């Protein structure tokens, strides 16, 4: 491949990456505007507002800097070669993608299950019983699955405003905050703390609710680096004899947590 061809290919890659960054910038700026509007209307509490505003602002600033760097790189039009560090980063991204996809599958299975039978036939303490509340919860799950984090958080908060002890809303609100924290900047610790509080509150209301233990285990293992504590959460879920699809995914997380715990103890 000639130098000219290499430079042309690199420029195409840069342009694609730059376009993606610009889409992210527009999404975050739009999210900030929506956040302000929702807060002004009283549809989101002050704590969530401040946390998300800090997160969106930090991420938007980082992306704007990345766009400026990308524009400068394209202007220079210099051919670039992949370094060992870049290859290692690509490998880590691939591994992380596998983990994220696996967790997304698990979350999807649990959301589907939350609309039907409870694990081992259990009912949720404080669960929503009226038709309107069920519709609100379904809408919250749908918004979450579609990636509308702010709207989903607002929807979960609306359910909790009507029913503060709704275990399902507390659980999935905590999981949403944890996933948001995974890509956050300076507000990551705050988001994880709020996520844990929501999940622990759900467990405090109904210790037998499996989804809360699944997500708390994932937060402890994947986000906080505490595999030994996560093992207990996963074992509690498996002890409840969950459906096979949930059991297989939780067993996979348990095996990984046990291995990480053993490695850390050496």
C-alpha positions as CSV (number, residue, x, y, z in Angstrom):
1,X,0.0,0.0,0.0
2,X,1.4,3.4,-1.0
3,X,1.9,6.3,1.4
4,X,-0.9,8.2,-0.4
5,X,-3.3,5.3,0.0
6,X,-2.4,4.9,3.6
7,X,-3.0,8.6,4.3
8,X,-6.3,8.4,2.4
9,X,-7.5,5.4,4.4
10,X,-6.5,7.0,7.7
11,X,-8.4,10.2,6.8
12,X,-11.5,8.2,6.1
13,X,-11.2,6.5,9.5
14,X,-10.7,9.9,11.1
15,X,-13.7,11.3,9.4
16,X,-15.9,8.4,10.5
17,X,-14.6,8.8,14.1
18,X,-15.1,12.5,14.0
19,X,-18.7,12.2,12.7
20,X,-19.4,9.8,15.6
21,X,-17.9,12.2,18.1
22,X,-20.0,15.0,16.7
23,X,-23.1,12.9,17.1
24,X,-22.2,12.2,20.7
25,X,-21.6,16.0,21.3
26,X,-25.0,16.8,19.9
27,X,-26.7,14.1,22.0
28,X,-25.0,15.3,25.2
29,X,-25.8,19.0,24.6
30,X,-29.4,18.0,23.8
31,X,-29.5,15.9,27.0
32,X,-28.3,18.9,29.0
33,X,-31.1,21.1,27.6
34,X,-33.6,18.3,28.3
35,X,-32.2,18.0,31.8
36,X,-32.7,21.7,32.5
37,X,-36.2,21.6,31.2
38,X,-37.1,18.5,33.3
39,X,-35.6,20.0,36.4
40,X,-37.4,23.3,35.9
41,X,-40.7,21.4,35.5
42,X,-40.0,19.5,38.8
43,X,-39.9,16.1,37.0
44,X,-36.5,15.1,38.4
45,X,-35.1,15.5,41.9
46,X,-32.2,17.8,42.7
47,X,-29.8,15.0,43.5
48,X,-30.2,13.3,40.2
49,X,-30.2,16.7,38.4
50,X,-26.9,17.7,39.9
51,X,-25.2,14.3,39.3
52,X,-26.4,14.0,35.7
53,X,-25.6,17.6,34.9
54,X,-22.0,17.2,36.1
55,X,-21.7,13.9,34.2
56,X,-23.1,15.3,30.9
57,X,-21.0,18.5,31.2
58,X,-17.8,16.6,31.8
59,X,-18.4,14.2,29.0
60,X,-19.4,16.9,26.6
61,X,-16.2,18.9,27.4
62,X,-14.1,15.7,26.8
63,X,-15.8,15.0,23.5
64,X,-15.4,18.6,22.3
65,X,-11.7,18.4,23.0
66,X,-11.5,15.1,21.1
67,X,-13.3,16.7,18.2
68,X,-10.7,19.5,18.2
69,X,-7.9,17.0,18.3
70,X,-9.4,15.0,15.5
71,X,-9.8,18.1,13.3
72,X,-6.2,18.9,13.9
73,X,-5.1,15.4,13.0
74,X,-7.1,15.4,9.7
75,X,-5.6,18.8,8.8
76,X,-2.1,17.4,9.2
77,X,-3.0,14.5,7.0
78,X,-0.1,12.4,8.2
79,X,-0.1,8.7,7.8
80,X,-0.1,6.9,11.1
81,X,0.9,3.4,12.1
82,X,-0.7,1.3,14.8
83,X,1.4,1.2,18.0
84,X,1.5,-1.7,20.5
85,X,-0.4,0.5,22.9
86,X,-3.1,1.1,20.4
87,X,-3.4,-2.6,19.7
88,X,-3.6,-3.4,23.4
89,X,-6.3,-0.7,23.7
90,X,-8.3,-2.3,20.9
91,X,-8.1,-5.7,22.6
92,X,-9.4,-4.2,25.8
93,X,-12.2,-2.5,24.0
94,X,-13.1,-5.9,22.4
95,X,-13.1,-7.6,25.8
96,X,-15.1,-4.8,27.4
97,X,-17.6,-5.1,24.5
98,X,-18.1,-8.8,25.2
99,X,-18.7,-8.1,28.9
100,X,-21.1,-5.3,28.2
101,X,-23.1,-7.4,25.6
102,X,-23.3,-10.2,28.1
103,X,-24.6,-7.9,30.9
104,X,-27.1,-6.4,28.4
105,X,-28.4,-9.8,27.6
106,X,-28.7,-10.6,31.3
107,X,-30.5,-7.3,32.0
108,X,-32.9,-8.0,29.1
109,X,-33.8,-11.4,30.4
110,X,-34.5,-9.9,33.9
111,X,-36.6,-7.1,32.5
112,X,-38.6,-9.6,30.5
113,X,-39.0,-11.7,33.6
114,X,-40.2,-8.7,35.7
115,X,-43.3,-8.5,33.5
116,X,-44.1,-12.2,34.0
117,X,-43.6,-14.7,36.8
118,X,-41.2,-13.9,39.7
119,X,-38.3,-16.2,40.3
120,X,-39.5,-19.2,42.3
121,X,-43.0,-17.7,42.3
122,X,-42.1,-14.9,44.6
123,X,-44.0,-11.6,44.7
124,X,-42.3,-8.3,45.2
125,X,-43.0,-6.3,48.3
126,X,-44.3,-2.9,47.4
127,X,-44.8,-4.0,43.8
128,X,-47.1,-1.9,41.6
129,X,-50.6,-3.4,41.3
130,X,-52.7,-0.8,39.5
131,X,-52.9,-0.6,35.7
132,X,-51.5,2.9,35.4
133,X,-48.4,2.1,37.5
134,X,-47.8,-1.0,35.5
135,X,-47.9,1.1,32.4
136,X,-45.4,3.6,33.9
137,X,-43.0,0.8,34.8
138,X,-43.2,-0.7,31.3
139,X,-42.5,2.7,29.8
140,X,-39.5,3.2,32.1
141,X,-38.1,-0.2,31.0
142,X,-38.7,0.6,27.4
143,X,-36.9,4.0,27.6
144,X,-34.0,2.4,29.4
145,X,-33.6,-0.3,26.8
146,X,-33.8,2.3,24.0
147,X,-30.9,4.2,25.6
148,X,-32.9,7.2,26.8
149,X,-31.2,7.3,30.2
150,X,-32.6,10.7,31.4
151,X,-36.2,9.9,30.4
152,X,-35.9,6.4,31.9
153,X,-34.6,7.8,35.2
154,X,-37.4,10.3,35.3
155,X,-39.9,7.5,34.6
156,X,-38.5,5.3,37.4
157,X,-38.5,8.4,39.7
158,X,-42.2,9.0,38.8
159,X,-43.1,5.4,39.8
160,X,-41.2,5.8,43.1
161,X,-42.9,9.1,43.8
162,X,-46.2,7.3,43.7
163,X,-44.8,4.2,45.5
164,X,-41.5,4.8,47.3
165,X,-41.2,1.1,48.2
166,X,-41.5,-0.2,44.7
167,X,-38.7,-2.7,44.6
168,X,-38.7,-3.1,40.9
169,X,-38.3,0.6,40.2
170,X,-35.6,0.9,42.9
171,X,-33.7,-2.0,41.4
172,X,-33.7,-0.9,37.8
173,X,-33.1,2.7,38.7
174,X,-30.0,1.6,40.6
175,X,-28.9,-0.5,37.6
176,X,-29.4,2.5,35.2
177,X,-27.3,4.7,37.5
178,X,-24.5,2.1,37.6
179,X,-24.4,1.8,33.9
180,X,-24.3,5.6,33.5
181,X,-21.5,5.7,36.0
182,X,-19.4,3.3,33.9
183,X,-19.0,5.9,31.2
184,X,-19.0,9.0,33.5
185,X,-16.1,11.2,34.3
186,X,-15.6,13.0,37.6
187,X,-19.1,12.1,38.7
188,X,-18.6,8.3,38.5
189,X,-18.1,7.8,42.2
190,X,-21.2,9.8,43.0
191,X,-23.3,7.9,40.5
192,X,-22.1,4.5,41.8
193,X,-22.9,5.6,45.3
194,X,-26.4,6.5,44.3
195,X,-26.7,3.2,42.4
196,X,-25.7,1.2,45.4
197,X,-28.1,3.1,47.7
198,X,-31.0,2.4,45.3
199,X,-30.1,-1.3,45.1
200,X,-29.5,-1.7,48.8
201,X,-32.9,0.0,49.5
202,X,-34.6,-2.5,47.2
203,X,-32.9,-5.4,49.0
204,X,-33.8,-3.9,52.4
205,X,-37.5,-3.9,51.4
206,X,-37.5,-7.3,49.8
207,X,-34.3,-9.4,50.4
208,X,-35.7,-12.2,48.2
209,X,-35.9,-10.1,45.1
210,X,-33.4,-11.7,42.8
211,X,-32.7,-8.9,40.3
212,X,-31.5,-6.6,43.0
213,X,-28.9,-9.1,44.0
214,X,-27.9,-9.8,40.4
215,X,-27.2,-6.1,39.7
216,X,-25.6,-5.5,43.1
217,X,-23.3,-8.3,42.4
218,X,-22.4,-6.9,39.0
219,X,-21.7,-3.5,40.5
220,X,-19.5,-4.9,43.2
221,X,-17.6,-7.1,40.7
222,X,-17.4,-5.2,37.5
223,X,-17.5,-1.6,38.7
224,X,-16.1,-1.6,42.2
225,X,-13.5,-4.5,41.9
226,X,-14.9,-6.4,44.9
227,X,-15.4,-9.9,43.5
228,X,-15.5,-11.7,46.9
229,X,-18.6,-9.6,47.9
230,X,-20.1,-10.1,44.5
231,X,-19.9,-13.9,44.9
232,X,-22.3,-13.8,47.8
233,X,-24.9,-11.9,45.8
234,X,-24.7,-14.3,42.8
235,X,-24.9,-17.3,45.1
236,X,-28.1,-15.9,46.7
237,X,-29.7,-15.6,43.2
238,X,-28.7,-19.2,42.3
239,X,-30.0,-20.5,45.6
240,X,-33.5,-19.2,44.6
241,X,-33.6,-21.6,41.7
242,X,-34.0,-19.0,38.9
243,X,-35.1,-19.9,35.3
244,X,-32.4,-21.6,33.2
245,X,-31.6,-18.5,31.1
246,X,-31.0,-16.4,34.2
247,X,-29.2,-19.2,36.0
248,X,-26.7,-19.7,33.1
249,X,-25.8,-16.0,32.9
250,X,-25.5,-15.6,36.7
251,X,-23.4,-18.7,36.9
252,X,-21.1,-17.2,34.3
253,X,-20.7,-14.1,36.4
254,X,-20.2,-16.1,39.5
255,X,-17.5,-18.2,37.9
256,X,-15.7,-15.1,36.8
257,X,-16.0,-13.5,40.2
258,X,-14.7,-16.6,42.0
259,X,-11.7,-16.6,39.7
260,X,-11.0,-13.0,40.3
261,X,-11.4,-13.4,44.0
262,X,-8.9,-16.3,44.0
263,X,-6.4,-14.3,41.9
264,X,-6.7,-11.4,44.2
265,X,-6.0,-13.6,47.2
266,X,-2.7,-14.9,45.9
